[in-house]
Each structure stands twice: as structure tokens, then as C-alpha cells.
Amino acid sequence: MHTSGERGEMLESDAMTDSGAVLPWLVIRQDDNGNRYRVGRYATQDEAQKIADGLDRNGHKQLYWVERTSRGARP
């Protein structure tokens, strides 16, 4: 299980959707070349972790983990 802060740095600040929902939890994917991509944004850590775990369970060869965006950081 990968959790916030284990790998990499925070990628961006909390984001608000058009509906006003704050989605501070990110699922990040790292490929074999070390490139990182945001898979999705989620409202809760549990929701994000379920997505990351599901991708790991499906046999994807990439590395997936969950990060919380830093508060007050500017994009």
C-alpha cells in the first residue's frame, strides 16, 4: 500500500471543481522511465487509495500511490 508522502513530492495545491468540491487527494502513476502522471483527484484518502489498490491489483506494471496536495501552495 502506498500512502501520501512515501514517494515523490506534492504536485499541486488543493483544487476546486466547478461544483465547488475540493479534491485534495491524488492518485499518481510512475512509469518505468520515472515519469509521473496524475491519474485522478479524489475527495477522500480512502477513495483515492481504493483506486490505487485496484490499479495495482489489476496487474499494471506501473507504480501507483496516493498523495495529498499541499495546502496554500500555488499551482
C-alpha positions as CSV (number, residue, x, y, z in Angstrom):
1,M,0.0,0.0,0.0
2,H,1.4,3.4,-1.0
3,T,0.4,6.4,1.0
4,S,0.9,10.2,0.9
5,G,4.5,11.2,1.5
6,E,6.1,7.9,0.8
7,R,7.3,8.8,-2.7
8,G,7.8,11.9,-4.8
9,E,6.7,15.4,-3.9
10,M,3.3,17.1,-3.8
11,L,2.3,18.0,-7.3
12,E,-0.1,20.9,-6.8
13,S,-2.4,22.7,-4.4
14,D,-5.9,21.6,-3.5
15,A,-8.2,22.0,-6.5
16,M,-11.8,23.0,-6.5
17,T,-14.1,21.6,-9.2
18,D,-16.9,23.6,-11.0
19,S,-19.3,22.2,-8.4
20,G,-17.2,23.7,-5.6
21,A,-16.0,20.3,-4.3
22,V,-12.4,20.2,-3.0
23,L,-10.5,17.2,-4.2
24,P,-7.2,17.2,-2.3
25,W,-6.2,13.5,-2.8
26,L,-4.3,12.5,-5.9
27,V,-3.5,9.1,-7.4
28,I,-0.1,9.2,-9.0
29,R,1.3,6.7,-11.5
30,Q,5.0,6.4,-12.2
31,D,6.1,4.6,-15.4
32,D,9.3,2.5,-16.0
33,N,11.1,5.7,-17.1
34,G,10.4,7.6,-13.9
35,N,7.7,9.8,-15.5
36,R,4.9,10.7,-13.2
37,Y,1.3,11.3,-14.1
38,R,-1.8,12.3,-12.2
39,V,-4.4,9.5,-12.6
40,G,-7.2,11.3,-10.8
41,R,-8.3,13.6,-7.9
42,Y,-10.5,12.4,-5.0
43,A,-12.3,13.9,-2.0
44,T,-11.0,11.4,0.5
45,Q,-7.9,9.4,1.1
46,D,-9.9,6.2,1.3
47,E,-11.5,6.8,-2.1
48,A,-8.1,7.5,-3.7
49,Q,-6.5,4.5,-2.1
50,K,-9.2,2.2,-3.4
51,I,-8.4,3.4,-6.9
52,A,-4.6,3.0,-6.5
53,D,-5.1,-0.5,-4.9
54,G,-7.4,-1.5,-7.8
55,L,-4.9,-0.5,-10.4
56,D,-2.1,-2.4,-8.5
57,R,-4.4,-5.4,-8.2
58,N,-5.2,-5.4,-12.0
59,G,-1.6,-6.3,-12.8
60,H,-0.5,-2.9,-14.2
61,K,3.3,-2.7,-14.2
62,Q,3.4,0.9,-13.2
63,L,3.8,2.1,-9.6
64,Y,0.7,3.8,-8.1
65,W,0.4,5.8,-4.9
66,V,-1.7,8.4,-3.1
67,E,-0.7,11.9,-2.2
68,R,-2.4,14.8,-0.5
69,T,-1.9,18.1,-2.2
70,S,-0.2,20.7,0.0
71,R,-2.4,23.5,1.3
72,G,-1.6,27.0,0.4
73,A,0.7,26.1,-2.4
74,R,0.2,27.9,-5.7
75,P,-0.2,25.9,-9.0
